[in-house]
């Protein structure tokens, strides 16, 4: 069974979007186009099986984050469809969904509530989240005083404890110290083995080989290839090398 | 459509609680500001408009402060919900950009937290009427829950609309601030509505006085006034009894569904433009 089915997904962004009414009416009267279109995702199709760990690889601006936002429901696609079977926990970026003025403890409760956990369940998972994040000392401190590593820890701990079936992870693990990274990777393997679905975007390709089963290479909003993880990483790195050589030659 | 929001009742509870706590954090009187603020305004309006400008004609002797308060407290509920509602989405950009959940929750929690403030504040009006020995009309008082419900739906309709428009055009915030001020003076708050019909008013105003009731908030506030001053309540229409009340209910229903539909439609791109 598939956890995620993405079919012919296309998303355009409007650039030069003027946020004042004045600009809007001027261009309306002149009859000119009010924006330039930019294609962030172009006809993207793929499937992620249930219980699979899936990596999305691509350069900056390839459309990875847009794809993630579409998967988590924050952005609506222009055309194509996204089918998701199960609850999604997105970790879009460092400390996703944390409110700066609230304390760590309040943020845990807020995020659990956002994902539809009831009060009883929140009280059950709360100690687990605190323990995993190793933030016992600072849990009653507002998040704005947290370091980026602490935010990442809190965000990751929440995401893995909210009973989601599908977990989306985007670059979060670029921060955090070595020990915590190790712990996260171990936890990701544990999550994968428990039958949940993982979709990961990462710049550090090395750990992906260990965690993921398959990968998708994205370039300028289009799918280049889909296949077994090691094959894809090798292919991606080869392309990078040849591109670099071309640049040097020119 | 409200059913899927029920799944998020824990979240709404959290957000309402947070909103109330943040509002009164670091203030000495805390919750009492909900009562002190309209009381302070009542004193100001009584001195300025009651004594200096003499807007109290047509009201029983000495009843002007109660009249002001009875209109001001429902108005404050509307005013705060709409003004805060304007920023309900744009002020929560960090959350909206990163996780998905029904975004109607933001204007809705704004409304609920203001409702929580409104109810004890209105109880204060009743207490004041008793202290001032003003009669309270039980038959009108029995309709109070209906009035509050009507006002809540009307307010939510407006708040939904302005909250999503403000994401696209930040100008809305400024327009709303200005319009709300105009709107307040078009409601019977600082002057009794009977003045519109009184003989010493400009004849043009007397002729057009019925148009005044096209403003749903004027009708709603007059409903509250009717509890203490039956002669200041919504005027009966000779042709259709209760015309203005029926009209307000219809406007509220239409506004609410139109706002809900537009909100859903414009919500699709909120994640990008916010």
Interface residues (C-beta under 8 A of the other chain):
Chain A: X13 X14 X17 X19 X20 X21 X24 X69 X72 X73 X74 X75 X76 X90 X92 X93 X96 X97 X99 X100 X101 X102 X106 X109 X110 X111 X113 X114 X115 X116 X117 X118 X119 X122
Chain B: X7 X8 X10 X11 X13 X14 X18 X22 X94 X95 X96 X97 X98 X99 X100 X101 X168 X169 X170 X171 X268 X269 X271 X272 X273
